[in-house]
Amino acid sequence: MTIPPKILGVGELAERAGVAVSALHFYEAKGLIHSVRTGGNQRRYPRSVLRRLAVIKVAQRVGLPLAEIARALDALPSGRTPTVTDWRRLSAAWKQELEERIKTLTQLRDQLDGCIGCGCLSLKACPLRNADDGLAQQGAGPHFK
């Protein structure tokens, strides 16, 4: 006889995951987690959602946008609990992006004193924001958000 996985209510899941109930509702609205509804329209979550929430929290902590997190989680199997191999594949996909972020932040840290003190106030000539005047190829006008 197979024992069904424990189903968690929204309050219990929030407490176990260390997030607010409103965060669970937000993540569900964004498609990051999924629930089933009882006859009384109450949300119930499988225990496997705890692992997804842990991944979401860690990914947010390192600065990954929710859209990127959602794409990665969409690649996980939906009919079963993800395996160690599934999680390794997900983390490998993020590794290169994180390496690029570390490189950029290290460069910023190392050049920040000179940047603040240089007084050039020129995005066109700034080696941090416009290395080798690469923005000139994009035409006139602002290019930064």
DRENFI-862614 format. One record per residue: residue number from 1; residue in one letter; x, y, z of N, C-alpha, C in turn. Coordinates in Angstrom, 3 decimals. Each point is the difference from the previous one (the first is absolute). Example, Ala and Ser with C-alpha at 12.3 -4.5 7.8 and 13.67 -1.06 7.14 Angstrom:
+-----+---------+----------+----------+----------+----------+----------+----------+----------+----------+----------+
! num ! residuo !      n_x !      n_y !      n_z !     ca_x !     ca_y !     ca_z !      c_x !      c_y !      c_z !
+-----+---------+----------+----------+----------+----------+----------+----------+----------+----------+----------+
!   1 !       A !   13.190 !   -5.690 !    7.800 !   -0.890 !    1.190 !    0.000 !    0.900 !    1.200 !    0.000 !
!   2 !       S !   -0.350 !    1.050 !   -0.720 !    0.820 !    1.190 !    0.060 !   -0.770 !    1.090 !    0.730 !
+-----+---------+----------+----------+----------+----------+----------+----------+----------+----------+----------+
! end
This chain:
+-----+---------+----------+----------+----------+----------+----------+----------+----------+----------+----------+
! num ! residuo !      n_x !      n_y !      n_z !     ca_x !     ca_y !     ca_z !      c_x !      c_y !      c_z !
+-----+---------+----------+----------+----------+----------+----------+----------+----------+----------+----------+
!   1 !       M !    0.841 !   -1.180 !    0.000 !   -0.841 !    1.180 !    0.000 !    0.890 !    1.250 !    0.000 !
!   2 !       T !   -0.262 !    0.942 !   -0.894 !    0.757 !    1.239 !   -0.096 !   -0.644 !    1.058 !    0.879 !
!   3 !       I !    0.821 !    0.635 !    0.823 !   -0.501 !    1.073 !    0.865 !    0.073 !    1.303 !   -0.775 !
!   4 !       P !   -1.119 !    0.712 !   -0.128 !    0.039 !    1.263 !   -0.746 !    0.857 !    1.032 !    0.733 !
!   5 !       P !    0.630 !    0.910 !   -0.763 !    0.829 !    1.023 !    0.646 !   -0.852 !    0.920 !    0.866 !
!   6 !       K !    0.593 !    0.504 !    1.072 !   -0.712 !    0.900 !    0.893 !   -0.338 !    1.296 !   -0.736 !
!   7 !       I !   -1.211 !    0.426 !    0.174 !   -0.486 !    1.233 !   -0.607 !    0.018 !    1.080 !    1.085 !
!   8 !       L !    0.489 !    1.186 !   -0.352 !    0.125 !    1.091 !    0.953 !   -1.002 !    1.110 !   -0.304 !
!   9 !       G !   -0.578 !    0.553 !    1.056 !   -0.831 !    1.180 !   -0.158 !    0.885 !    1.221 !   -0.203 !
!  10 !       V !   -0.609 !    1.089 !   -0.424 !    0.772 !    1.196 !   -0.326 !    0.743 !    0.550 !    1.226 !
!  11 !       G !   -0.628 !   -0.009 !    1.147 !    0.642 !    0.497 !    1.218 !    1.168 !   -0.872 !    0.424 !
!  12 !       E !   -0.200 !   -1.309 !   -0.057 !    1.067 !   -0.929 !    0.373 !    1.175 !    0.110 !   -0.976 !
!  13 !       L !   -0.296 !    0.114 !   -1.283 !    1.060 !    0.147 !   -0.998 !    0.774 !    1.293 !    0.222 !
!  14 !       A !   -0.711 !    1.087 !    0.245 !    0.655 !    1.288 !    0.238 !    0.935 !   -0.090 !    1.206 !
!  15 !       E !   -0.474 !   -0.622 !    1.072 !    0.814 !   -0.135 !    1.212 !    1.228 !   -0.872 !   -0.261 !
!  16 !       R !   -0.195 !   -1.130 !   -0.643 !    1.117 !   -0.918 !   -0.268 !    1.030 !    0.615 !   -0.935 !
!  17 !       A !   -0.468 !    0.792 !   -0.982 !    0.907 !    0.585 !   -0.989 !    0.595 !    1.322 !    0.457 !
!  18 !       G !   -0.558 !    0.589 !    1.046 !    0.503 !    1.280 !    0.483 !   -0.366 !    1.165 !   -0.899 !
!  19 !       V !   -1.169 !   -0.065 !   -0.611 !   -0.488 !    1.087 !   -0.852 !   -1.409 !    0.383 !    0.442 !
!  20 !       A !   -0.430 !    1.163 !   -0.429 !   -1.352 !    0.454 !    0.307 !   -1.006 !   -0.724 !   -0.894 !
!  21 !       V !   -1.213 !   -0.138 !    0.501 !   -1.074 !   -0.583 !   -0.799 !   -0.180 !    0.796 !   -1.288 !
!  22 !       S !    0.106 !    1.317 !    0.096 !   -0.148 !    0.837 !   -1.198 !    1.072 !   -0.325 !   -1.041 !
!  23 !       A !    1.206 !   -0.376 !    0.447 !    1.062 !   -0.389 !   -0.934 !   -0.394 !   -1.280 !   -0.732 !
!  24 !       L !   -0.599 !   -0.944 !    0.713 !   -0.455 !   -1.237 !   -0.643 !   -1.046 !    0.308 !   -1.068 !
!  25 !       H !   -0.932 !    0.866 !    0.332 !   -1.024 !    0.384 !   -0.977 !    0.638 !    0.668 !   -1.213 !
!  26 !       F !    0.983 !    0.871 !    0.237 !    0.710 !    0.679 !   -1.087 !    0.739 !   -1.007 !   -0.880 !
!  27 !       Y !    0.756 !   -0.915 !    0.622 !    0.739 !   -1.005 !   -0.756 !   -0.955 !   -0.879 !   -0.810 !
!  28 !       E !   -1.133 !   -0.310 !    0.578 !   -0.970 !   -0.819 !   -0.725 !   -0.592 !    0.774 !   -1.180 !
!  29 !       A !   -0.286 !    1.268 !    0.198 !   -0.527 !    0.831 !   -1.088 !    1.011 !    0.106 !   -1.143 !
!  30 !       K !    1.293 !   -0.023 !    0.331 !    1.060 !    0.083 !   -1.009 !    0.341 !   -1.368 !   -0.593 !
!  31 !       G !   -0.639 !   -1.061 !    0.487 !    0.237 !   -1.335 !   -0.546 !    1.234 !   -0.693 !    0.537 !
!  32 !       L !    0.572 !    0.520 !    1.086 !    1.204 !   -0.611 !    0.571 !   -0.321 !   -1.234 !    0.843 !
!  33 !       I !   -1.164 !    0.009 !    0.629 !   -0.461 !   -1.146 !    0.780 !   -1.457 !   -0.254 !   -0.376 !
!  34 !       H !   -0.487 !   -1.188 !    0.354 !   -1.374 !   -0.359 !   -0.339 !   -0.670 !   -0.658 !    1.200 !
!  35 !       S !   -1.281 !    0.222 !    0.122 !   -0.782 !   -0.620 !    1.068 !   -1.187 !   -0.720 !   -0.619 !
!  36 !       V !   -0.639 !   -0.778 !    0.833 !   -1.301 !   -0.569 !   -0.353 !   -1.006 !    0.635 !    0.958 !
!  37 !       R !   -1.251 !   -0.001 !   -0.379 !   -1.045 !    0.601 !    0.835 !   -0.889 !   -1.092 !    0.580 !
!  38 !       T !   -0.371 !    0.209 !    1.247 !   -0.937 !   -0.906 !    0.650 !   -1.415 !    0.362 !   -0.442 !
!  39 !       G !   -0.961 !   -0.800 !    0.437 !   -1.405 !    0.301 !   -0.291 !   -0.422 !    1.346 !    0.558 !
!  40 !       G !    0.665 !    0.444 !    1.076 !   -0.279 !    1.304 !    0.598 !    0.875 !    1.107 !   -0.581 !
!  41 !       N !    0.674 !   -0.279 !   -1.118 !    0.845 !    0.949 !   -0.720 !    1.240 !    0.438 !    0.789 !
!  42 !       Q !    0.488 !   -0.872 !    0.880 !    1.228 !    0.299 !    0.726 !    1.188 !   -0.585 !   -0.762 !
!  43 !       R !    1.111 !    0.736 !    0.003 !    1.206 !   -0.452 !   -0.686 !    0.675 !   -1.111 !    0.805 !
!  44 !       R !    0.488 !   -1.002 !   -0.724 !    0.807 !   -1.066 !    0.584 !    1.204 !   -0.213 !   -0.905 !
!  45 !       Y !    1.164 !   -0.198 !    0.621 !    1.254 !   -0.130 !   -0.735 !    0.668 !   -1.320 !    0.339 !
!  46 !       P !    0.583 !   -0.660 !   -1.003 !    0.809 !   -1.189 !    0.307 !    1.293 !    0.429 !    0.689 !
!  47 !       R !    0.585 !   -0.899 !    0.797 !    1.241 !    0.321 !    0.716 !    1.127 !    0.390 !   -0.949 !
!  48 !       S !   -0.036 !   -0.481 !   -1.241 !    1.058 !    0.310 !   -0.952 !    0.097 !    1.498 !   -0.279 !
!  49 !       V !   -1.040 !    0.756 !    0.291 !    0.022 !    1.451 !   -0.195 !    1.015 !    0.647 !    0.947 !
!  50 !       L !    0.279 !   -0.624 !    1.134 !    1.013 !    0.531 !    0.922 !    1.359 !    0.122 !   -0.687 !
!  51 !       R !    0.364 !   -0.991 !   -0.804 !    1.287 !    0.036 !   -0.709 !   -0.012 !    1.117 !   -1.027 !
!  52 !       R !   -1.098 !    0.158 !   -0.726 !   -0.099 !    1.079 !   -0.989 !    0.124 !    1.360 !    0.676 !
!  53 !       L !   -0.627 !    0.153 !    1.152 !    0.085 !    1.267 !    0.730 !    1.429 !    0.274 !    0.463 !
!  54 !       A !    0.701 !   -1.027 !    0.414 !    1.396 !    0.179 !    0.405 !    0.830 !    0.491 !   -1.185 !
!  55 !       V !   -0.224 !   -0.579 !   -1.171 !    0.727 !    0.417 !   -1.201 !   -0.357 !    1.438 !   -0.363 !
!  56 !       I !   -1.270 !    0.356 !    0.080 !   -0.439 !    1.365 !   -0.305 !    0.689 !    0.994 !    0.921 !
!  57 !       K !    0.019 !   -0.293 !    1.290 !    0.608 !    0.916 !    0.963 !    1.499 !    0.177 !   -0.251 !
!  58 !       V !    0.700 !   -1.092 !   -0.269 !    1.439 !    0.087 !   -0.263 !    0.246 !    0.770 !   -1.294 !
!  59 !       A !   -0.759 !   -0.291 !   -1.031 !    0.170 !    0.680 !   -1.287 !   -0.261 !    1.497 !    0.131 !
!  60 !       Q !   -1.020 !    0.363 !    0.765 !   -0.266 !    1.422 !    0.225 !    1.138 !    0.645 !    0.784 !
!  61 !       R !    0.548 !   -0.718 !    0.961 !    1.080 !    0.533 !    0.821 !    1.233 !    0.334 !   -0.836 !
!  62 !       V !    0.257 !   -0.784 !   -1.056 !    1.153 !    0.282 !   -0.849 !   -0.349 !    0.961 !   -1.129 !
!  63 !       G !   -1.245 !    0.481 !   -0.020 !   -0.371 !    1.047 !   -0.944 !   -0.608 !   -0.456 !   -1.310 !
!  64 !       L !   -0.382 !   -1.261 !   -0.103 !   -0.639 !   -0.446 !   -1.230 !   -1.429 !    0.530 !   -0.066 !
!  65 !       P !   -0.406 !    0.511 !   -1.141 !   -1.371 !    0.513 !   -0.131 !   -1.020 !   -1.143 !    0.002 !
!  66 !       L !   -1.214 !    0.303 !    0.438 !   -1.039 !   -1.030 !    0.082 !   -0.277 !   -0.657 !   -1.349 !
!  67 !       A !    0.083 !    0.761 !   -1.082 !   -0.243 !   -0.589 !   -1.320 !    1.016 !   -1.100 !   -0.298 !
!  68 !       E !    1.259 !    0.222 !    0.369 !    1.051 !   -1.005 !   -0.205 !   -0.237 !   -1.208 !    0.905 !
!  69 !       I !   -0.409 !    0.260 !    1.231 !   -0.301 !   -1.092 !    0.935 !   -1.153 !   -0.838 !   -0.546 !
!  70 !       A !   -1.027 !    0.663 !   -0.506 !   -1.162 !   -0.705 !   -0.545 !    0.393 !   -0.873 !   -1.185 !
!  71 !       R !    0.840 !    0.517 !   -0.901 !    0.448 !   -0.799 !   -1.155 !    0.743 !   -1.254 !    0.460 !
!  72 !       A !    0.841 !    0.160 !    0.996 !    0.760 !   -1.149 !    0.498 !   -0.924 !   -1.023 !    0.654 !
!  73 !       L !   -0.935 !    0.469 !    0.808 !   -0.914 !   -0.918 !    0.668 !   -0.930 !   -0.691 !   -0.994 !
!  74 !       D !   -0.334 !    0.684 !   -1.098 !   -0.845 !   -0.612 !   -1.034 !    0.688 !   -1.193 !   -0.652 !
!  75 !       A !    1.325 !   -0.014 !    0.024 !    0.750 !   -1.098 !   -0.606 !    0.014 !   -1.245 !    0.887 !
!  76 !       L !   -0.420 !    0.145 !    1.252 !   -0.050 !   -1.155 !    0.899 !   -1.215 !   -0.859 !   -0.333 !
!  77 !       P !    0.064 !   -1.292 !    0.307 !   -1.137 !   -0.878 !   -0.297 !   -1.227 !    0.388 !    0.816 !
!  78 !       S !   -1.168 !   -0.090 !   -0.618 !   -1.219 !    0.386 !    0.710 !   -0.726 !   -1.191 !    0.619 !
!  79 !       G !    0.248 !   -1.201 !   -0.501 !   -0.721 !   -1.164 !    0.490 !    0.669 !   -0.743 !    1.129 !
!  80 !       R !    1.158 !    0.481 !    0.437 !    0.723 !   -0.689 !    1.080 !    0.859 !    1.001 !    0.755 !
!  81 !       T !    0.465 !   -0.418 !    1.163 !    0.911 !    0.831 !    0.774 !    1.346 !    0.023 !   -0.722 !
!  82 !       P !    0.591 !    1.177 !   -0.197 !    1.300 !    0.077 !   -0.683 !    1.068 !   -0.793 !    0.743 !
!  83 !       T !    0.881 !   -0.601 !   -0.765 !    1.105 !   -0.781 !    0.552 !    1.218 !    0.900 !    0.193 !
!  84 !       V !    1.035 !   -0.562 !    0.597 !    1.268 !    0.713 !    0.169 !    0.528 !    0.419 !   -1.370 !
!  85 !       T !   -0.117 !   -0.867 !   -0.983 !    0.465 !    0.314 !   -1.355 !   -0.769 !    1.182 !   -0.576 !
!  86 !       D !   -1.306 !    0.038 !    0.221 !   -0.814 !    1.128 !   -0.469 !    0.481 !    1.312 !    0.620 !
!  87 !       W !    0.249 !   -0.014 !    1.305 !    0.444 !    1.216 !    0.694 !    1.395 !    0.413 !   -0.458 !
!  88 !       R !    0.871 !   -0.967 !   -0.256 !    1.347 !    0.328 !   -0.493 !   -0.058 !    0.657 !   -1.373 !
!  89 !       R !   -0.873 !   -0.489 !   -0.862 !   -0.162 !    0.584 !   -1.328 !   -0.500 !    1.441 !    0.112 !
!  90 !       L !   -0.934 !    0.238 !    0.908 !   -0.516 !    1.345 !    0.213 !    1.106 !    0.928 !    0.481 !
!  91 !       S !    0.780 !   -0.421 !    0.971 !    1.049 !    0.864 !    0.534 !    1.121 !    0.231 !   -1.012 !
!  92 !       A !    0.282 !   -0.976 !   -0.832 !    1.038 !    0.172 !   -1.021 !   -0.401 !    1.086 !   -0.995 !
!  93 !       A !   -1.275 !    0.093 !   -0.287 !   -0.475 !    1.021 !   -0.940 !    0.216 !    1.402 !    0.549 !
!  94 !       W !   -0.027 !    0.153 !    1.306 !    0.185 !    1.309 !    0.627 !    1.472 !    0.344 !    0.227 !
!  95 !       K !    0.852 !   -0.984 !   -0.032 !    1.394 !    0.207 !    0.370 !    0.679 !    1.072 !   -0.853 !
!  96 !       Q !   -0.160 !   -0.066 !   -1.327 !    0.655 !    0.957 !   -0.889 !   -0.506 !    1.418 !    0.262 !
!  97 !       E !   -1.299 !    0.148 !    0.179 !   -0.555 !    1.326 !    0.282 !    0.565 !    0.557 !    1.301 !
!  98 !       L !    0.112 !   -0.843 !    1.005 !    0.547 !    0.460 !    1.276 !    1.478 !    0.354 !   -0.126 !
!  99 !       E !    0.754 !   -0.755 !   -0.790 !    1.411 !    0.321 !   -0.233 !    0.132 !    1.381 !   -0.651 !
! 100 !       E !   -0.860 !    0.312 !   -0.959 !    0.024 !    1.311 !   -0.653 !   -0.330 !    1.109 !    0.992 !
! 101 !       R !   -0.989 !   -0.239 !    0.859 !   -0.356 !    0.999 !    1.014 !    1.162 !    0.239 !    0.960 !
! 102 !       I !    0.666 !   -1.072 !    0.410 !    1.139 !    0.132 !    0.909 !    1.101 !    0.805 !   -0.672 !
! 103 !       K !    0.274 !   -0.288 !   -1.259 !    1.027 !    0.730 !   -0.744 !   -0.338 !    1.491 !   -0.073 !
! 104 !       T !   -1.241 !    0.319 !   -0.326 !   -0.423 !    1.399 !   -0.101 !    0.076 !    0.697 !    1.344 !
! 105 !       L !   -0.468 !   -0.659 !    1.057 !    0.039 !    0.609 !    1.332 !    1.432 !    0.183 !    0.491 !
! 106 !       T !    0.869 !   -0.948 !   -0.307 !    1.406 !    0.131 !    0.382 !    0.628 !    1.186 !   -0.719 !
! 107 !       Q !   -0.283 !    0.139 !   -1.283 !    0.516 !    1.134 !   -0.760 !   -0.528 !    1.311 !    0.577 !
! 108 !       L !   -1.263 !    0.048 !    0.307 !   -0.584 !    1.206 !    0.582 !    0.657 !    0.322 !    1.337 !
! 109 !       R !    0.151 !   -1.002 !    0.848 !    0.640 !    0.214 !    1.306 !    1.408 !    0.554 !   -0.161 !
! 110 !       D !    0.753 !   -0.593 !   -0.925 !    1.394 !    0.393 !   -0.180 !    0.165 !    1.378 !   -0.636 !
! 111 !       Q !   -0.981 !    0.467 !   -0.755 !    0.113 !    1.279 !   -0.691 !   -0.875 !    1.092 !    0.606 !
! 112 !       L !   -0.757 !   -0.326 !    1.035 !   -0.969 !    0.936 !    0.548 !    0.644 !    1.265 !    0.559 !
! 113 !       D !    1.095 !   -0.124 !    0.726 !    0.647 !    1.193 !    0.554 !    0.392 !    0.973 !   -1.104 !
! 114 !       G !    0.611 !   -0.506 !   -1.059 !    0.388 !    0.857 !   -1.113 !   -1.200 !    0.596 !   -0.699 !
! 115 !       C !   -1.065 !   -0.750 !   -0.090 !   -1.202 !    0.471 !   -0.689 !   -0.643 !    1.145 !    0.778 !
! 116 !       I !   -0.126 !   -0.160 !    1.287 !   -0.618 !    1.047 !    0.811 !    0.873 !    1.244 !    0.004 !
! 117 !       G !    1.313 !   -0.195 !    0.026 !    0.910 !    1.131 !    0.086 !    0.372 !    0.628 !   -1.330 !
! 118 !       C !   -0.340 !   -0.655 !   -1.123 !    0.493 !    0.515 !   -1.281 !   -0.710 !    1.282 !   -0.421 !
! 119 !       G !   -1.275 !    0.127 !    0.336 !   -0.731 !    1.219 !   -0.323 !   -0.351 !    0.168 !   -1.457 !
! 120 !       C !    0.194 !   -1.015 !   -0.833 !   -0.254 !    0.176 !   -1.437 !   -1.486 !    0.136 !   -0.305 !
! 121 !       L !   -0.838 !   -0.650 !    0.791 !   -1.445 !    0.040 !   -0.201 !   -0.388 !   -0.325 !   -1.436 !
! 122 !       S !    0.757 !   -0.857 !   -0.652 !   -0.235 !   -0.311 !   -1.405 !   -0.256 !   -1.485 !   -0.180 !
! 123 !       L !   -1.208 !   -0.348 !   -0.358 !   -0.279 !   -1.394 !   -0.310 !    0.703 !   -0.413 !   -1.284 !
! 124 !       K !    0.206 !    0.957 !   -0.899 !    0.660 !   -0.303 !   -1.267 !    1.427 !   -0.481 !    0.217 !
! 125 !       A !    0.695 !    0.582 !    0.955 !    1.400 !   -0.338 !    0.216 !    0.229 !   -0.941 !    1.182 !
! 126 !       C !   -1.019 !   -0.316 !    0.750 !    0.155 !   -0.807 !    1.218 !    0.407 !   -1.436 !   -0.333 !
! 127 !       P !    1.140 !   -0.459 !    0.538 !    0.439 !   -1.364 !   -0.292 !   -0.882 !   -1.058 !    0.658 !
! 128 !       L !   -0.771 !    0.361 !    1.024 !   -0.881 !   -0.963 !    0.640 !   -1.326 !   -0.141 !   -0.741 !
! 129 !       R !   -0.595 !    1.099 !   -0.412 !   -1.318 !   -0.025 !   -0.628 !    0.050 !   -0.093 !   -1.517 !
! 130 !       N !    1.126 !    0.377 !   -0.615 !    0.066 !    0.042 !   -1.458 !    1.420 !   -0.343 !   -0.455 !
! 131 !       A !    0.419 !   -1.194 !    0.315 !    1.360 !   -0.426 !   -0.350 !    0.216 !    0.096 !   -1.502 !
! 132 !       D !    1.118 !    0.585 !   -0.393 !    0.389 !    0.149 !   -1.410 !   -1.061 !    0.714 !   -0.830 !
! 133 !       D !   -0.796 !    0.847 !    0.622 !   -1.045 !    0.782 !   -0.664 !   -0.920 !   -0.887 !   -0.840 !
! 134 !       G !   -0.346 !   -1.168 !    0.532 !   -0.877 !   -0.933 !   -0.710 !   -1.391 !    0.539 !   -0.259 !
! 135 !       L !   -0.440 !    0.970 !    0.794 !   -1.341 !    0.542 !   -0.189 !   -0.115 !    0.868 !   -1.248 !
! 136 !       A !    1.107 !    0.477 !   -0.517 !   -0.045 !    0.833 !   -1.203 !   -0.631 !   -0.773 !   -1.158 !
! 137 !       Q !    0.163 !   -1.308 !   -0.004 !   -0.552 !   -0.823 !   -1.077 !   -1.520 !   -0.099 !    0.070 !
! 138 !       Q !   -0.581 !    0.335 !    1.158 !   -1.451 !   -0.085 !    0.165 !   -0.703 !    1.287 !   -0.403 !
! 139 !       G !    0.738 !    0.994 !   -0.415 !   -0.608 !    1.252 !   -0.449 !   -0.114 !    0.995 !    1.125 !
! 140 !       A !   -0.582 !    1.154 !   -0.351 !   -0.124 !    1.099 !    0.948 !   -1.081 !   -0.295 !    1.029 !
! 141 !       G !    0.083 !    0.701 !    1.120 !   -1.044 !   -0.103 !    1.030 !    0.415 !   -0.883 !    1.156 !
! 142 !       P !   -0.826 !   -0.009 !    1.049 !    0.321 !   -0.770 !    1.208 !   -0.163 !   -1.506 !   -0.246 !
! 143 !       H !    0.858 !   -0.784 !    0.646 !   -0.030 !   -1.441 !   -0.164 !   -0.074 !   -0.746 !    1.327 !
! 144 !       F !   -0.092 !    0.707 !    1.103 !   -0.004 !   -0.630 !    1.314 !   -1.382 !    0.110 !    0.600 !
! 145 !       K !   -0.390 !   -1.040 !    0.723 !   -1.306 !   -0.016 !    0.677 !    0.142 !    0.586 !    1.376 !
+-----+---------+----------+----------+----------+----------+----------+----------+----------+----------+----------+
! end
